[in-house]
Amino acid sequence: MAKQYDVVVIGAGPAGYHAAIRAAQNGFKTAVIDGFIGAEGKPALGGTCLNVGCIPSKALLESSEQYHKAQHDLAAHGILIDQVGLDVPAMIERKAKVVKGLTGGIAQLFKANKIEWLQGHGKLLGSGEVEFAPIKGKAEVVKAKHIILATGSKPIEIDAAPLDGERIVDSTGALEFQDVPKRLGVIGAGVIGLEMGSVWSRLGAKVVLLEAQDSFLAPVDAQCSRDAYRQFTKQGLDIRLGARVTSVNAGKNLSVHYEDKDGKQSVQVDKLIVAVGRRPQTDGLAADEANLLIDERGFVHVDEQCRTNIPGVYAVGDVVRGPMLAHKGMEEGIMVADLIADKYGHVNYDSVPWVIYTHPEIAWVGKTEQALKAAGVPYKAGSFSFAANGRALAMDQSGGLVKVIAHAETDRLLGVHIVGPMASELIAEAVVTMEFGGSAEDLGRIIHAHPTLSESVHEAALSVHKQAIHKAN
């Protein structure tokens, strides 16, 4: 007899495990089907994000930043170090410990919430039925009143640079280098490319990023992307725009051939990271007879409440429309679990924050100035430099700025963009303000502690109405 559940979730990444925990909190008998194999060769919860994505990359970013500070920044604070050594395997081991702690934590949460973890692959058969193929053993059918698809995404591969898992790698392989390559190439100067390039650049690699687009960080506000580009190139990152990679020759060195406005070019590197984006992991997700509606790019079609075309079946996270961001998937998972329980569930896609965890960090929420201008929306903008912020100066991190954009007539906040220290944390204030329909004046009238980095957000909001205190308006 087939196992019966109230809710079955396929996938245990951020979207899936959040959905499962909330479903269990809502009193549903819940199971999660997931067969992700972690770094130790064993099944591990957390999906790409916790195992080979968000968390391990941030661990390496932190380690590389500490190394860079010890080499270049501490002397200015009167801290003198005779010799700074580098142990890359120890960094990788620390990263693995961080990952293991978090994935183990999810397992404990599953246990505490009585969620059954079915280790293997799940395939949707239709409304109410899923085929479960365990890692070991025969496939069986499990039944559920509600099914949530949350299988995430995987790196896009390109024919011009086929992966070999050693010298030509994707973002996962870039987290496992055991030594610092002298010359590192990165195809793609987006979020992942910049983060991985920054890690190995700070550890001593000469990094060149080849970006096919003519503009740098097109989704970012143009004023902020220009500032970030200036800071990254000053750090030594060689960012080449309009560079379309055509082929890679693997000899003693890797010869990466590309075309730009000046014609055919090439660059020699020791290792190459392919970071051109990600695509939904929906291959084999559903049987043909299930008739699950999937578009030509592999995304599952859903409505505003993440319902698919099949009754009782939902899809959340990277497999559906919208930004491929862990926190967006988390909130979709929670929304669906609450909707199933006849509770209120909602995700405001207009206030989803974005973050690039480089140094400086880049974070934004809402509309960019160029998007508002193109749409003909009347707006006012104000900005404030971290160079005039006392806390930033004390931290020796005075590069970057905060930009606040508000509707010219209603003053309602339309977008906030930050390049600078702790931008990933500062952006939350803007998200809260936008979620509650706040205005630039609201943000400017809130008392901010002194001295803090958040005062730059305060001053930028005041600058919208030319009222900033520490800026010549």
Buried (B, 14 or more C-beta within 10 A) or exposed (E): EEBEBBBBBBBBBBBBBBBBBBBBBBEBBBBBBBBBEBBEEEBBBBBBBBBBBBBBBBBBBBBBBEBBBBBEBBEEEEEEEEEEEBEBEEBBEBBBEBBBEBBEEBBEBBEEBEBBBBBBBBBBBBBBBBBBBBEEEEEBEBBBBBBBBBBBBBBEEBEBBEBEEEBBBBBBBBBBBEEBBEBBBBBBBBBBBBBBBBBBBBBBBBBBBBBBBEBBBEEBBBBBBBBBBEBBEEBEBBBBBBBBBBEBEBEEEBBBBBBBEEEEBEBBBBBBBBBBBBBBBBEEBBBEEBEBBBEEEBBBBBEEEBBBBBEBBBBBBBBBBBEBBBBBBBBBBBBBBBBBBEEEBEBEEEBBBBBBBBBBBBBBBBBBBBBBEEEEBEBBBBBBBBEBBBBBEEBEBBBBBBBBBBBBEEBBBBBBBBBBBBBBBBBEBBBEBBEEEBBBBBBBEBEBEEEBBBBBBBBBBBBBBEBBEBBEE
